[in-house]
Amino acid sequence: MWNPDVYLTFADHRGRPFFDLTSRVGAENPRRVVDLGCGPGNLTATLAQRWPDAVIEAWDSSPEMVESARERGVDAQVGDVRTWEPKPDTDVLVSNATLHWVPEHVELLVRWAVDLPSGSWIAVQMPGNFQAPSHEAVRTVARREPFANKLRDMPFREGKVVSNPAEYAAVLTDAGCRVDAWETVYIHELTGEHPVLEWITGTALRPVIDRLSEESWQQYRQQLIPLLDEAYPTRPDGKTFFPFRRIFVVAQVG
């Protein structure tokens, strides 16, 4: 279960890739703008500010996130991005930090490129840090007892979860799009006690938390802390640098 409040703890850091992504979308007066994986709606609301005449359509698979988005005035609905189909007036499709949860997302992107009207825009951002020390620490503790039994069939994302920008550019170019694809490694400057743990508690650790009892989760957390603190040490000035790779794709349908 997703917790919007925990997710929003690092709202400024999480928001920067969204704005870097949407700044490359050249739509001037779109009729309909869709946000797939809208989360708590704080970023979706900025789409309405940029394009005040557009219909804003927002989906998320988490009822908790949808409720939070609605509280912010976003007309969001619960839905799976894999079942979404574009309406004829869809001119902009945004999916920020969502498609990495969908193993078949490359096929989805191609399908959208075929189904969306000519001239429309697809803008996607996905984390690309699944081999980072933070994710490896999560997997390392999950293999230990007493957690291994409860987390044995956990579909931890490792290996090639997302493609590189060139591969996305190739498949979308072949689908008839004009493509702008790139990657960025953000160095997030965090503060506080165990800040990287707090960051991934709102994202990568959600499936783990859902599988464990509160007591087991606290035990898991205590074993994770030293691994993360070693990988991401706190500087003498109290700052912790957290490198985070992200993949961006902006495509205009031909």
C-alpha positions in Angstrom: 0.0 0.0 0.0 1.4 3.4 -1.0 1.6 6.2 1.5 1.3 9.6 -0.1 2.7 11.4 2.9 5.8 9.3 3.0 6.2 9.7 -0.8 5.9 13.5 -0.5 8.7 13.7 2.1 11.1 14.4 -0.8 8.7 16.2 -3.0 11.2 18.8 -4.3 13.7 16.2 -5.2 11.2 13.9 -6.9 9.6 16.8 -8.7 12.7 18.0 -10.5 12.8 15.1 -13.1 9.1 15.7 -13.8 9.8 19.3 -14.8 12.9 18.4 -16.7 10.8 15.9 -18.6 7.7 18.1 -19.3 9.9 21.1 -20.3 10.8 19.2 -23.5 7.1 18.8 -24.5 6.3 21.3 -27.2 2.5 21.2 -27.1 1.1 24.7 -27.1 -2.7 24.3 -26.8 -3.4 20.6 -26.1 -7.0 19.5 -25.8 -6.4 16.6 -23.4 -3.4 16.0 -21.2 -3.1 12.6 -19.5 -1.0 11.7 -16.5 -0.6 8.0 -16.1 0.8 7.2 -12.6 -0.3 10.6 -11.2 0.7 9.7 -7.6 -0.6 12.2 -5.0 -1.4 14.7 -7.7 1.0 17.5 -6.7 2.7 17.4 -10.0 -0.4 16.7 -12.1 -1.8 20.0 -10.8 1.1 21.8 -12.5 0.0 20.4 -15.9 -3.4 22.2 -15.4 -1.5 25.4 -14.6 0.6 25.1 -17.7 -2.3 24.2 -20.0 -5.4 25.7 -18.3 -7.7 25.1 -21.3 -6.9 21.4 -21.5 -8.9 18.5 -20.0 -6.6 16.9 -17.4 -7.0 13.1 -17.1 -5.2 11.3 -14.3 -4.8 7.6 -13.4 -3.0 5.7 -10.7 -3.2 2.1 -9.5 -3.1 3.1 -5.8 -6.4 4.1 -4.3 -4.5 5.9 -1.6 -2.7 8.0 -4.1 -5.9 8.7 -6.1 -7.6 9.9 -2.9 -4.7 12.2 -2.1 -4.7 13.6 -5.7 -8.5 14.3 -5.5 -7.9 16.2 -2.2 -5.6 18.5 -4.3 -8.4 19.1 -6.8 -7.2 16.6 -9.4 -9.9 14.5 -11.1 -8.0 11.3 -10.7 -9.2 7.7 -11.1 -7.9 4.3 -10.1 -6.7 2.4 -13.1 -3.9 0.2 -14.5 -1.8 2.0 -17.1 -1.8 -1.2 -19.2 -5.5 -0.9 -19.8 -5.5 2.8 -20.6 -6.7 3.7 -24.1 -6.3 7.2 -25.5 -9.3 9.3 -26.3 -9.3 10.9 -29.8 -8.4 14.4 -28.4 -5.4 13.2 -26.4 -2.5 15.5 -27.3 -0.1 14.9 -24.4 0.6 11.8 -22.4 2.9 12.0 -19.4 4.0 9.1 -17.3 6.5 10.0 -14.6 8.3 7.3 -12.5 5.7 4.7 -13.3 6.5 2.5 -16.3 9.4 0.8 -14.6 6.8 -1.1 -12.6 5.4 -2.5 -15.9 7.6 -5.3 -17.4 6.1 -4.9 -20.9 6.4 -1.1 -20.9 8.3 -1.1 -24.2 5.3 -2.7 -26.0 3.0 -0.2 -24.2 5.0 2.7 -25.6 4.8 1.4 -29.1 1.1 0.8 -28.8 0.5 4.3 -27.6 2.6 5.7 -30.5 0.3 3.8 -32.8 -3.0 4.7 -31.1 -2.4 8.4 -30.3 -3.3 11.0 -32.9 -0.6 12.5 -35.2 1.3 15.4 -33.6 0.6 14.2 -30.0 3.4 13.9 -27.4 4.5 11.1 -25.2 6.7 12.0 -22.2 8.1 9.3 -20.0 10.6 9.3 -17.1 11.8 6.1 -15.3 14.3 5.4 -12.6 17.4 3.6 -13.8 19.2 2.9 -10.6 18.2 -0.7 -9.9 21.9 -1.8 -9.6 22.7 1.0 -7.2 23.9 0.2 -3.6 20.5 1.2 -2.2 18.7 -1.5 -4.2 21.4 -4.1 -3.6 21.1 -3.5 0.1 17.4 -4.1 0.0 18.0 -7.5 -1.8 20.8 -8.4 0.5 18.7 -8.1 3.7 15.7 -9.8 2.0 17.9 -12.9 1.5 18.6 -13.2 5.2 16.7 -15.0 7.9 14.0 -14.5 9.2 13.0 -12.5 6.1 13.9 -14.9 3.3 10.9 -17.2 3.8 8.4 -14.3 3.6 10.2 -12.5 0.8 11.3 -15.6 -1.2 8.9 -15.0 -4.1 9.3 -11.2 -4.0 9.8 -9.9 -7.6 12.8 -7.7 -6.8 13.6 -5.7 -9.8 17.2 -6.4 -10.8 19.0 -6.8 -14.0 17.6 -4.9 -17.0 14.5 -3.3 -15.6 14.6 -0.4 -18.0 16.4 0.0 -21.3 18.9 2.7 -22.2 17.8 5.9 -24.0 19.1 4.7 -27.4 16.9 1.6 -27.3 13.8 3.6 -26.5 14.7 6.0 -29.2 15.1 3.2 -31.7 11.7 1.5 -31.0 9.8 4.8 -31.0 11.5 6.0 -34.2 10.6 2.7 -35.8 7.0 3.4 -34.7 7.0 6.7 -36.6 7.9 9.2 -33.8 10.4 12.0 -33.6 12.3 11.2 -30.4 14.4 13.0 -27.8 15.8 10.5 -25.3 18.5 11.0 -22.6 19.6 10.0 -19.1 20.6 12.1 -16.1 22.3 11.2 -12.8 20.9 13.5 -10.1 23.0 14.0 -7.0 20.4 14.5 -4.4 21.6 16.4 -1.3 19.8 14.9 1.6 19.8 15.7 5.3 18.5 14.0 8.5 19.1 10.7 10.1 19.3 7.8 7.6 17.9 9.9 4.7 18.4 7.3 2.0 16.4 4.8 4.0 13.6 7.4 4.3 13.8 8.0 0.6 13.4 4.3 -0.5 10.8 3.7 2.2 8.4 5.7 0.1 9.2 3.7 -3.1 11.4 0.7 -3.5 10.6 -0.7 0.0 6.8 -0.5 -0.4 6.4 -4.2 -1.6 8.7 -5.3 1.3 6.6 -3.4 3.9 3.4 -4.9 2.5 4.8 -8.4 3.0 6.1 -8.1 6.6 4.5 -7.6 10.0 5.2 -4.4 11.8 7.7 -6.2 14.0 9.4 -7.9 11.1 9.6 -4.7 9.2 11.3 -2.9 12.1 13.8 -5.8 12.3 14.4 -5.6 8.5 14.8 -1.8 8.8 17.5 -2.1 11.5 19.5 -4.5 9.4 19.2 -2.2 6.4 20.4 0.9 8.1 24.1 0.1 8.4 24.4 -1.1 4.8 22.8 2.2 3.5 24.8 4.3 5.9 28.0 2.7 4.7 27.1 3.1 1.0 25.9 6.7 1.5 27.9 8.2 4.4 26.9 11.4 6.0 29.4 14.2 5.5 30.8 16.2 8.4 28.4 19.1 7.4 25.5 16.8 7.9 24.7 16.3 4.1 24.3 12.9 2.4 24.8 12.7 -1.4 22.4 10.2 -3.1 23.2 9.6 -6.8 20.1 8.7 -8.7 20.0 7.8 -12.4 16.9 8.4 -14.5 15.9 7.7 -18.1 13.9 10.2 -20.1 12.0 9.8 -23.4 10.0 12.5 -25.2 8.4 11.5 -28.5 6.1 13.3 -30.9 3.9 11.0 -32.9 4.3 11.3 -36.7 
